[in-house]
Amino acid sequence: MDPSLPLSVTHEVRERCLCLHVQRAARVLARRFDEALRPFGVTNGQFSLMMSLNRPVGPRISDLVPFLGMDRTTLTAALKPLERRGLVVSDPDEADRRARRLRLTDAGRALLAEALPAWRATHDAVDAALKPVNPQDLRDGLMALVTD
């Protein structure tokens, strides 16, 4: 039996595979936002993580795991450089002393405020590049995949 697949199968996967297209787009978007945020000394992932902490009551790591789509170990590792820079701190949870709540420091909030115009300009350019597709429809479709 010939184990090879016809080239048409390769073409089918290339054209149809959402995973491939989303991964490629994610890498391109990540590089674009990393470049825009480089002058502020953060990556796009760090910016998103810090932005997720911008709330009146700091979340627990377990609250962020589903929101950011990261596992706990990866999230903990991503927090370390932000904590070392004094942008994020971890405090005991008043209701459960075993848990920790994360919060932005004044320096963290200032960095986000400074970087926000660059993030917005980059996002405006990305939205404009999506002209054939409504960016909100794309976001809604992607969110439908992660809200099972």
C-alpha positions as CSV (number, residue, x, y, z in Angstrom):
1,M,0.0,0.0,0.0
2,D,1.4,3.4,-1.0
3,P,1.5,5.6,2.2
4,S,1.8,8.8,0.3
5,L,-0.9,11.3,0.0
6,P,-1.8,13.1,-3.2
7,L,-0.7,16.7,-3.5
8,S,-4.4,17.7,-3.5
9,V,-4.7,16.8,0.2
10,T,-1.8,19.1,1.0
11,H,-3.6,21.9,-0.9
12,E,-6.8,21.1,0.9
13,V,-5.2,21.4,4.3
14,R,-3.3,24.6,3.2
15,E,-6.5,26.2,2.1
16,R,-8.9,24.9,4.8
17,C,-6.9,24.5,8.0
18,L,-8.1,27.2,10.5
19,C,-5.4,26.2,13.0
20,L,-2.7,26.8,10.4
21,H,-4.2,30.2,9.4
22,V,-4.8,31.3,12.9
23,Q,-1.3,30.3,14.0
24,R,0.3,32.2,11.1
25,A,-1.8,35.2,11.7
26,A,-1.1,35.1,15.5
27,R,2.6,35.1,14.8
28,V,2.4,38.0,12.4
29,L,0.2,40.0,14.8
30,A,2.5,39.2,17.8
31,R,5.5,40.5,15.9
32,R,3.6,43.6,14.8
33,F,2.5,44.4,18.3
34,D,5.9,43.4,19.9
35,E,7.5,45.9,17.5
36,A,5.0,48.7,18.5
37,L,5.5,48.0,22.2
38,R,9.3,47.6,22.1
39,P,9.9,51.2,23.0
40,F,8.0,50.7,26.2
41,G,10.0,47.6,27.2
42,V,7.1,45.1,27.0
43,T,5.9,42.4,24.7
44,N,2.4,42.1,23.4
45,G,1.8,39.3,25.9
46,Q,3.1,41.3,28.8
47,F,0.9,44.3,27.7
48,S,-2.2,42.0,27.5
49,L,-1.4,40.4,30.9
50,M,-0.9,43.8,32.5
51,M,-4.1,45.2,30.9
52,S,-6.0,42.2,32.4
53,L,-4.9,43.4,35.9
54,N,-6.3,46.9,35.3
55,R,-9.3,46.5,37.5
56,P,-10.5,47.8,40.9
57,V,-9.8,44.4,42.6
58,G,-6.8,42.5,41.5
59,P,-7.6,39.0,40.2
60,R,-6.2,35.7,41.4
61,I,-4.0,33.8,39.0
62,S,-6.8,31.2,38.7
63,D,-9.1,34.0,37.4
64,L,-6.6,34.9,34.7
65,V,-5.9,31.4,33.4
66,P,-9.1,31.0,31.4
67,F,-9.2,34.7,30.3
68,L,-5.7,34.7,28.9
69,G,-5.9,31.1,27.7
70,M,-2.7,30.2,29.5
71,D,-1.9,27.4,31.9
72,R,-1.0,28.4,35.5
73,T,2.7,27.6,35.1
74,T,3.1,29.7,31.9
75,L,1.2,32.6,33.5
76,T,3.3,32.4,36.7
77,A,6.5,32.5,34.5
78,A,5.1,35.5,32.5
79,L,4.5,37.4,35.7
80,K,8.1,37.1,37.1
81,P,9.8,39.7,34.8
82,L,6.9,42.1,35.4
83,E,7.2,41.7,39.2
84,R,11.0,42.1,39.0
85,R,10.5,45.4,37.1
86,G,8.1,46.6,39.8
87,L,5.1,46.8,37.4
88,V,3.0,44.1,39.1
89,V,2.8,42.9,42.7
90,S,1.2,39.9,44.4
91,D,-0.7,40.5,47.6
92,P,-2.4,38.0,49.9
93,D,-6.1,37.6,49.2
94,E,-8.0,39.1,52.2
95,A,-10.7,36.4,52.0
96,D,-8.3,33.5,51.6
97,R,-4.8,34.1,52.8
98,R,-3.5,31.0,50.8
99,A,-4.5,32.8,47.6
100,R,-2.7,35.8,46.0
101,R,-4.2,38.7,44.2
102,L,-2.3,40.4,41.5
103,R,-2.3,44.2,40.9
104,L,-0.6,46.8,38.8
105,T,1.7,49.2,40.6
106,D,1.7,52.9,39.8
107,A,4.6,52.3,37.5
108,G,2.7,49.5,35.7
109,R,-0.4,51.7,35.2
110,A,1.9,54.5,33.9
111,L,3.6,52.2,31.5
112,L,0.2,51.0,30.2
113,A,-1.0,54.6,29.8
114,E,2.1,55.5,27.9
115,A,2.0,52.4,25.6
116,L,-1.7,52.6,24.9
117,P,-1.5,55.1,22.0
118,A,1.0,52.8,20.2
119,W,-1.2,49.8,20.8
120,R,-4.3,51.7,19.5
121,A,-2.4,52.9,16.4
122,T,-1.2,49.4,15.6
123,H,-4.7,48.0,16.2
124,D,-6.2,50.6,13.9
125,A,-3.7,49.5,11.2
126,V,-4.6,45.8,11.7
127,D,-8.3,46.6,11.6
128,A,-7.8,48.5,8.4
129,A,-5.9,45.6,6.9
130,L,-8.9,43.3,7.6
131,K,-11.1,45.4,5.2
132,P,-12.6,42.3,3.5
133,V,-13.7,41.1,6.9
134,N,-15.5,43.0,9.7
135,P,-13.0,42.9,12.6
136,Q,-15.8,42.5,15.1
137,D,-17.2,39.5,13.3
138,L,-13.7,37.9,13.4
139,R,-13.4,38.6,17.1
140,D,-16.9,37.2,17.7
141,G,-16.1,34.1,15.7
142,L,-12.8,33.5,17.6
143,M,-14.5,34.1,20.9
144,A,-17.1,31.5,20.0
145,L,-14.3,29.0,19.8
146,V,-13.0,29.7,23.2
147,T,-16.2,29.9,25.2
148,D,-17.2,26.3,25.2
